[in-house]
Amino acid sequence: MTGLRRVVTGHSADGKAVFASDEQVEPISVSGASTLHPIWSADDAPTFPDEGSLPPTTGYWPPVGGFRYLLMTIAPGDGPRRESTVDTIDTDELNRLMPGLTDVMEPDEPGMHTSDTVDLEIVVSGEITLELDDGVTKTMGPGDAIIQNGTRHRWRNDGREPARVAVILIGANRRGSGGPA
């Protein structure tokens, strides 16, 4: 998987709109896991980084008020219940490249996780299956949008081509949902 182009706008000293940066974002790949392109992130409420620099972050999941913007690519046959895929994931490497990602994963249910985020997702290409509690699933294709509100879920690709999903994770407070505190 090659890099993804990221173009960032900003402001000049006199307040005019400028192209602040134009660069390649290299993917984060872990053997046996999805490929992620971290496009833009912040741990605090957004501000304008006029010089085009990526705001600092402390881990994979955003805190309340923070956000993450990424492109997720899941290979065909990358279903979490497929033993060959699960067995090849190097969790040490995954934690080094994406600190905190596995903190919300359920050890007895590969791929199943719950995060304190509102997830805004749109399928760019391929097909992706979203599984919720009790094995309930929906398969979605290009142009389909998903909004998850801190739900317990996992992804899989049962198709024949890679599935690409644009994802925005927004750190949220969990209260009144009846879910985990």
C-alpha positions as CSV (number, residue, x, y, z in Angstrom):
1,M,0.0,0.0,0.0
2,T,1.5,3.3,-1.0
3,G,1.2,6.7,0.7
4,L,-1.8,8.9,0.6
5,R,-1.5,12.6,-0.4
6,R,-2.5,15.1,2.3
7,V,-3.0,18.7,1.4
8,V,-3.4,21.1,4.3
9,T,-4.5,24.8,4.1
10,G,-3.6,27.5,6.5
11,H,-3.2,31.3,6.7
12,S,-0.4,33.6,5.9
13,A,0.8,36.3,8.3
14,D,-1.6,38.7,6.7
15,G,-4.6,36.3,7.0
16,K,-4.8,35.1,3.4
17,A,-5.6,31.5,2.7
18,V,-2.5,29.5,1.7
19,F,-1.5,25.9,1.0
20,A,0.5,25.1,4.2
21,S,1.7,21.7,3.3
22,D,1.4,19.0,0.6
23,E,2.9,15.7,1.5
24,Q,2.6,11.9,1.4
25,V,1.2,10.1,4.5
26,E,2.8,6.7,4.7
27,P,0.5,3.8,5.9
28,I,0.9,2.0,9.2
29,S,0.8,-1.7,8.5
30,V,1.1,-4.5,10.9
31,S,1.4,-8.1,9.7
32,G,-2.0,-9.7,9.7
33,A,-3.8,-6.4,10.6
34,S,-5.6,-3.6,8.7
35,T,-3.6,-0.9,7.1
36,L,-4.2,2.7,8.4
37,H,-3.3,6.0,6.9
38,P,-3.4,8.5,9.8
39,I,-4.5,11.6,7.9
40,W,-5.1,14.3,10.7
41,S,-5.5,14.2,14.4
42,A,-5.6,16.3,17.6
43,D,-6.1,15.6,21.3
44,D,-7.9,19.0,21.8
45,A,-10.7,20.9,20.2
46,P,-9.6,21.9,16.7
47,T,-7.7,25.1,16.1
48,F,-6.2,26.3,12.9
49,P,-2.6,25.0,12.5
50,D,-1.7,27.8,10.0
51,E,1.7,26.4,9.3
52,G,0.3,23.0,8.3
53,S,1.9,20.9,11.0
54,L,0.1,17.9,12.5
55,P,-1.1,18.7,16.0
56,P,0.5,16.4,18.7
57,T,-1.5,13.4,19.9
58,T,-1.0,10.9,22.8
59,G,-2.3,7.6,21.3
60,Y,-4.6,5.9,18.8
61,W,-7.9,6.8,20.5
62,P,-8.8,10.5,20.9
63,P,-9.7,11.9,24.3
64,V,-13.0,13.8,24.8
65,G,-12.8,16.8,22.4
66,G,-10.0,15.3,20.3
67,F,-10.4,13.6,16.9
68,R,-8.6,11.2,14.5
69,Y,-9.1,11.2,10.7
70,L,-7.8,8.1,8.9
71,L,-8.2,5.8,5.9
72,M,-8.6,2.2,6.9
73,T,-7.9,-0.6,4.4
74,I,-9.0,-4.1,5.3
75,A,-7.7,-6.9,3.1
76,P,-10.1,-9.6,1.7
77,G,-10.5,-12.5,4.1
78,D,-9.5,-10.2,7.0
79,G,-12.3,-11.4,9.2
80,P,-11.3,-11.5,12.9
81,R,-12.8,-15.0,13.3
82,R,-10.4,-16.5,10.7
83,E,-7.7,-18.2,12.8
84,S,-4.9,-17.7,10.3
85,T,-5.4,-13.9,10.3
86,V,-5.8,-13.6,14.1
87,D,-2.7,-15.8,14.7
88,T,-0.4,-13.6,12.5
89,I,-1.2,-10.2,14.3
90,D,1.9,-9.0,16.1
91,T,0.3,-7.2,19.1
92,D,3.7,-5.8,20.3
93,E,4.2,-4.2,16.8
94,L,0.6,-3.0,16.8
95,N,1.0,-1.3,20.2
96,R,4.3,0.3,19.1
97,L,2.9,1.7,15.9
98,M,-0.6,2.6,17.2
99,P,-0.3,3.1,21.0
100,G,-3.5,2.3,22.8
101,L,-5.3,0.6,19.9
102,T,-5.5,-2.7,21.6
103,D,-6.6,-1.3,25.0
104,V,-10.2,-1.5,24.0
105,M,-10.0,-4.9,22.3
106,E,-11.7,-8.0,23.9
107,P,-9.2,-10.8,24.3
108,D,-11.8,-13.6,24.0
109,E,-13.5,-12.0,21.0
110,P,-10.9,-11.2,18.3
111,G,-11.5,-7.8,16.7
112,M,-14.5,-6.9,19.0
113,H,-14.0,-3.6,20.7
114,T,-15.8,-0.6,22.3
115,S,-14.3,2.9,22.3
116,D,-15.4,6.2,23.8
117,T,-15.8,7.7,20.4
118,V,-18.4,8.8,17.8
119,D,-17.2,7.2,14.6
120,L,-18.1,8.8,11.3
121,E,-17.3,6.4,8.4
122,I,-17.9,6.1,4.7
123,V,-17.0,3.2,2.5
124,V,-14.8,4.4,-0.3
125,S,-14.3,1.1,-2.1
126,G,-15.0,-2.6,-1.6
127,E,-17.4,-4.2,0.8
128,I,-17.1,-4.2,4.6
129,T,-19.2,-6.1,7.2
130,L,-19.9,-4.5,10.5
131,E,-20.8,-6.9,13.3
132,L,-22.5,-5.7,16.5
133,D,-23.6,-7.4,19.7
134,D,-25.3,-10.9,19.3
135,G,-23.7,-11.4,15.9
136,V,-26.0,-8.9,14.1
137,T,-24.3,-7.7,10.9
138,K,-24.7,-5.3,8.0
139,T,-22.6,-5.4,4.8
140,M,-21.9,-2.0,3.2
141,G,-20.4,-0.9,-0.1
142,P,-19.1,2.3,-1.7
143,G,-20.9,5.5,-0.6
144,D,-22.5,3.9,2.4
145,A,-22.1,5.9,5.6
146,I,-21.8,4.6,9.1
147,I,-22.2,6.5,12.4
148,Q,-21.3,4.6,15.5
149,N,-22.0,6.0,18.9
150,G,-19.6,4.1,21.2
151,T,-21.0,0.7,20.2
152,R,-19.4,-2.7,20.7
153,H,-18.4,-3.9,17.2
154,R,-15.9,-5.5,14.9
155,W,-15.1,-5.2,11.2
156,R,-14.5,-7.9,8.5
157,N,-14.0,-8.1,4.8
158,D,-15.7,-11.2,3.3
159,G,-15.3,-9.8,-0.2
160,R,-12.7,-10.4,-2.9
161,E,-11.0,-7.0,-3.0
162,P,-9.6,-4.7,-0.3
163,A,-12.2,-2.5,1.5
164,R,-11.3,1.2,2.1
165,V,-13.1,3.2,4.7
166,A,-12.6,6.8,5.5
167,V,-12.9,7.2,9.3
168,I,-13.2,10.2,11.7
169,L,-13.1,9.2,15.4
170,I,-14.3,11.9,17.8
171,G,-13.6,11.5,21.5
172,A,-16.9,11.5,23.4
173,N,-18.3,11.2,26.9
174,R,-20.1,8.0,27.6
175,R,-23.2,8.6,29.7
176,G,-26.8,7.6,29.5
177,S,-26.1,5.0,26.8
178,G,-26.8,2.0,28.9
179,G,-23.4,0.7,27.7
180,P,-20.0,0.5,29.5
181,A,-19.2,3.4,31.8
